[in-house]
Amino acid sequence: MAGFDEFFGEDYLYFWEQVLPEERSDREADLIWRLLELEPGMEVLDLACGHGRLANRLAERGVRVTGLDSSALFLERARADAAARSVEVEYVEGDMRAIPWQERFDRVFNWFTAFGYHPDDELHGLLRGVRAALKPGGRFALETISVSALMTRFSRAGVTERDGDFLVDLRTFDPVAGGVRSEYVAIRGGETRRYELFVRMPTFPELRDWLLGAGFTRVEAYGEDGEPLTYDHRRLVAVAQA
């Protein structure tokens, strides 16, 4: 059964495209701009940038964006979209657990539950890498699922349909590991593919402690609307000050 690297490919882009309409990407770019207090000319790293839906929008506003991702397919899409928008973004293929820059960026962000697919010790190292990549006084935003809200609406199965194709998600919450184990079954174009993933979903206090342990000085919690985090918010945005 395929895992993390294989899942984030053609099937992901095909089924998630309808979950990520243009309006949502515009709204999330607005939120990143506001929470990170971005200004034209700043150096910004989109960590696990995917197909560039946020990096390219921010570049249109005048920040200098670098996108790091492990998927050559995603980066190809990101570069094509940047060209279509007539913006310049430096796209780099690499592992976000090994960020290759030191004190280069004014701001870093990691969005849409791109964090949590590795063991805790590697996630701690990843956060230390983010801190090292930031200039003194820089800021980092990490956006993920709010686990407290997830527990109020958790279901063991979900189905996404697109043009007669289906993505089935069979999931369980592991309270010992602190995350969700999913088996995805993609039925598309007459073929069936299976993927198995685990994503760690720390509570905000856990994530705050991890960020402080990585060298950040202050961490604040917001929801998907940019307001202080409440029990009803479905998404968690942790904003950390270097």
Backbone torsions as a table, in degrees:
resi	resn	phi	psi	omega
1	MET	NA	133.9	-177.4
2	ALA	-70.9	159.2	-176.6
3	GLY	-122.2	-146.9	-172.1
4	PHE	-55.3	-53.0	-173.7
5	ASP	-63.7	-39.8	-178.2
6	GLU	-73.7	-33.6	-176.8
7	PHE	-63.7	-39.8	-177.6
8	PHE	-84.4	73.6	-178.2
9	GLY	-145.8	-141.0	-175.1
10	GLU	-60.3	-43.6	-178.9
11	ASP	-63.1	-42.1	179.0
12	TYR	-59.7	-50.0	-178.4
13	LEU	-61.9	-39.4	-177.0
14	TYR	-66.1	-49.8	-175.5
15	PHE	-79.8	-33.3	-176.3
16	TRP	-81.7	-12.9	-179.6
17	GLU	-57.1	-38.2	-179.4
18	GLN	-78.4	-15.6	175.6
19	VAL	-83.0	-18.8	-175.3
20	LEU	-121.5	66.4	178.4
21	PRO	-66.9	165.2	-178.4
22	GLU	-55.6	-39.3	-177.7
23	GLU	-62.5	-38.9	179.2
24	ARG	-67.1	-43.2	179.5
25	SER	-63.5	-39.6	176.0
26	ASP	-60.9	-44.7	-178.5
27	ARG	-64.6	-40.2	-179.4
28	GLU	-71.3	-35.6	174.8
29	ALA	-62.6	-39.7	175.7
30	ASP	-59.9	-43.7	-177.9
31	LEU	-65.6	-43.6	178.1
32	ILE	-60.4	-43.6	180.0
33	TRP	-58.7	-42.7	-176.0
34	ARG	-73.7	-48.6	-175.1
35	LEU	-68.9	-32.6	179.2
36	LEU	-91.3	-0.3	179.7
37	GLU	50.8	53.0	-178.4
38	LEU	-72.5	151.8	176.0
39	GLU	-139.3	146.4	177.5
40	PRO	-52.0	139.2	179.3
41	GLY	95.7	-15.5	178.7
42	MET	-66.8	149.9	174.1
43	GLU	-90.5	121.7	-173.3
44	VAL	-127.9	134.9	175.0
45	LEU	-108.9	121.4	170.8
46	ASP	-93.9	103.8	-173.9
47	LEU	-89.2	120.7	-168.9
48	ALA	65.2	62.7	-169.7
49	CYS	-76.1	-12.0	180.0
50	GLY	59.3	-135.7	-176.4
51	HIS	-92.3	20.0	167.6
52	GLY	81.2	16.0	-174.9
53	ARG	-63.5	-30.1	179.0
54	LEU	-97.1	-41.2	-179.2
55	ALA	-57.1	-45.4	-176.9
56	ASN	-69.2	-35.5	177.2
57	ARG	-65.8	-40.2	179.3
58	LEU	-69.6	-35.8	177.1
59	ALA	-62.2	-34.0	177.6
60	GLU	-62.1	-23.2	-178.7
61	ARG	-91.5	-0.6	171.5
62	GLY	105.6	4.3	173.4
63	VAL	-87.7	155.8	179.6
64	ARG	-93.9	108.9	-169.9
65	VAL	-106.5	137.6	168.3
66	THR	-116.5	135.1	177.6
67	GLY	-116.2	128.3	178.6
68	LEU	-115.4	129.1	177.5
69	ASP	-154.4	154.7	-178.5
70	SER	-89.4	-8.0	-175.2
71	SER	-99.5	116.2	176.6
72	ALA	-63.9	-35.9	178.5
73	LEU	-62.4	-47.6	179.6
74	PHE	-61.2	-42.5	-178.2
75	LEU	-66.3	-35.3	175.8
76	GLU	-61.1	-43.9	177.3
77	ARG	-64.2	-40.6	-178.8
78	ALA	-63.1	-43.5	-179.6
79	ARG	-65.8	-38.8	178.9
80	ALA	-64.8	-40.6	179.1
81	ASP	-68.0	-38.2	177.4
82	ALA	-61.6	-42.4	178.8
83	ALA	-63.9	-39.9	179.2
84	ALA	-64.9	-30.5	-179.9
85	ARG	-91.1	-4.3	-179.1
86	SER	60.1	44.8	175.8
87	VAL	-123.7	156.7	178.4
88	GLU	-107.9	122.4	175.1
89	VAL	-132.0	135.2	176.5
90	GLU	-84.7	108.7	179.4
91	TYR	-101.6	128.4	-174.7
92	VAL	-126.7	130.8	175.6
93	GLU	-85.5	125.6	-179.6
94	GLY	-179.7	172.4	-177.9
95	ASP	-92.4	126.1	-177.5
96	MET	-68.5	-10.5	174.1
97	ARG	-79.1	-6.8	179.7
98	ALA	-134.3	66.2	-178.7
99	ILE	-65.7	123.4	-170.6
100	PRO	-89.2	21.1	-177.4
101	TRP	-128.1	151.1	178.0
102	GLN	-125.1	126.2	175.7
103	GLU	46.6	45.0	-178.9
104	ARG	-100.3	-31.8	-166.1
105	PHE	-107.5	144.2	172.1
106	ASP	-78.3	-33.2	-177.2
107	ARG	-144.1	147.5	173.5
108	VAL	-133.8	142.1	171.9
109	PHE	-138.8	150.6	179.4
110	ASN	-134.3	117.3	-163.8
111	TRP	-126.2	157.8	171.1
112	PHE	61.9	51.7	177.4
113	THR	50.7	48.1	173.8
114	ALA	-89.0	-1.0	-178.8
115	PHE	-110.7	137.4	172.8
116	GLY	122.5	3.8	-174.8
117	TYR	-94.6	13.2	-178.1
118	HIS	-132.0	165.2	177.7
119	PRO	-59.0	155.3	-175.0
120	ASP	-55.4	-41.0	-177.5
121	ASP	-64.4	-33.8	177.3
122	GLU	-73.6	-34.0	175.8
123	LEU	-65.8	-39.0	176.1
124	HIS	-62.1	-43.0	178.2
125	GLY	-64.2	-37.0	176.7
126	LEU	-59.1	-45.9	-179.7
127	LEU	-65.3	-35.8	175.2
128	ARG	-64.7	-36.5	177.2
129	GLY	-64.9	-38.1	176.1
130	VAL	-62.1	-46.8	-179.1
131	ARG	-59.8	-40.4	-179.1
132	ALA	-69.0	-29.6	-178.5
133	ALA	-77.7	-16.0	-178.7
134	LEU	-85.9	145.1	169.5
135	LYS	-70.2	158.2	175.1
136	PRO	-54.6	132.4	-178.6
137	GLY	84.7	2.1	179.9
138	GLY	-71.1	172.1	-178.0
139	ARG	-132.4	151.3	-178.3
140	PHE	-132.2	133.0	175.8
141	ALA	-118.4	128.1	178.6
142	LEU	-121.2	121.1	-176.6
143	GLU	-113.8	131.3	-178.1
144	THR	-154.0	-174.8	177.9
145	ILE	-73.5	138.4	172.5
146	SER	-83.3	111.3	-172.5
147	VAL	-66.7	-30.5	179.4
148	SER	-64.7	-40.2	177.6
149	ALA	-73.3	-35.1	179.8
150	LEU	-59.0	-39.3	-176.8
151	MET	-65.7	-23.1	-179.8
152	THR	-80.2	-13.9	-176.1
153	ARG	-135.7	20.0	-174.7
154	PHE	-68.0	133.5	174.0
155	SER	-130.1	153.1	-174.3
156	ARG	-84.2	-7.0	-179.6
157	ALA	-151.2	149.4	175.4
158	GLY	-149.0	153.1	-178.9
159	VAL	-132.3	129.3	172.6
160	THR	-111.5	128.4	-179.0
161	GLU	-117.1	139.2	173.6
162	ARG	-146.1	116.8	175.6
163	ASP	50.4	43.0	177.9
164	GLY	83.0	0.4	174.3
165	ASP	-101.6	155.6	-174.3
166	PHE	-134.8	142.4	168.8
167	LEU	-120.5	114.4	-178.9
168	VAL	-101.3	131.9	-179.7
169	ASP	-117.0	112.9	176.8
170	LEU	-105.7	116.6	-168.6
171	ARG	-135.5	153.4	173.9
172	THR	-138.1	147.4	174.7
173	PHE	-94.2	127.4	-180.0
174	ASP	-100.2	104.1	-175.9
175	PRO	-71.6	-20.8	178.6
176	VAL	-78.0	-44.7	179.7
177	ALA	-81.7	-18.4	177.6
178	GLY	74.6	44.9	179.7
179	GLY	-170.0	-174.3	-175.6
180	VAL	-110.8	130.9	173.0
181	ARG	-100.7	127.2	-177.3
182	SER	-126.4	140.5	166.1
183	GLU	-112.7	114.8	177.9
184	TYR	-96.9	132.8	175.7
185	VAL	-118.3	110.7	179.5
186	ALA	-96.9	121.3	178.2
187	ILE	-115.4	102.9	-168.7
188	ARG	-148.1	129.6	177.2
189	GLY	60.1	31.0	179.0
190	GLY	81.2	4.7	178.8
191	GLU	-119.1	152.4	178.6
192	THR	-120.3	129.0	177.1
193	ARG	-129.0	143.5	-178.1
194	ARG	-119.7	139.5	179.4
195	TYR	-132.8	144.3	178.7
196	GLU	-124.1	126.1	-178.2
197	LEU	-135.1	152.9	167.5
198	PHE	-127.9	131.0	176.0
199	VAL	-123.3	123.8	177.1
200	ARG	-72.1	133.6	-179.1
201	MET	-126.6	82.4	-179.5
202	PRO	-67.6	147.4	169.5
203	THR	-70.4	166.8	179.0
204	PHE	-60.8	-44.0	178.3
205	PRO	-57.5	-38.6	176.1
206	GLU	-62.2	-50.3	-176.8
207	LEU	-63.4	-38.5	176.8
208	ARG	-60.1	-45.5	-179.5
209	ASP	-65.4	-38.1	177.4
210	TRP	-62.4	-43.8	-178.4
211	LEU	-68.1	-42.0	176.8
212	LEU	-63.3	-38.9	177.8
213	GLY	-66.4	-23.9	178.6
214	ALA	-84.1	-3.6	176.0
215	GLY	110.9	2.2	175.3
216	PHE	-76.7	154.3	-173.0
217	THR	-100.6	-23.9	-178.1
218	ARG	-152.2	141.5	179.9
219	VAL	-134.8	130.2	178.9
220	GLU	-120.0	154.4	-175.7
221	ALA	-117.9	132.6	178.8
222	TYR	-132.2	162.7	172.9
223	GLY	-98.7	-174.7	-175.5
224	GLU	-67.2	-13.7	177.3
225	ASP	-96.7	2.1	180.0
226	GLY	83.8	1.6	176.6
227	GLU	-89.5	159.8	178.3
228	PRO	-51.8	139.6	-173.7
229	LEU	-59.5	134.3	173.1
230	THR	-127.0	174.2	179.8
231	TYR	-63.2	-25.5	-175.0
232	ASP	-86.6	-14.4	179.8
233	HIS	-68.6	134.3	178.7
234	ARG	-83.6	-25.4	-178.6
235	ARG	-117.8	148.4	178.5
236	LEU	-115.6	130.0	172.9
237	VAL	-120.3	113.7	175.1
238	ALA	-95.3	125.0	179.1
239	VAL	-113.8	118.8	-173.7
240	ALA	-115.4	138.6	179.7
241	GLN	-99.6	129.1	178.7
242	ALA	-77.9	NA	NA
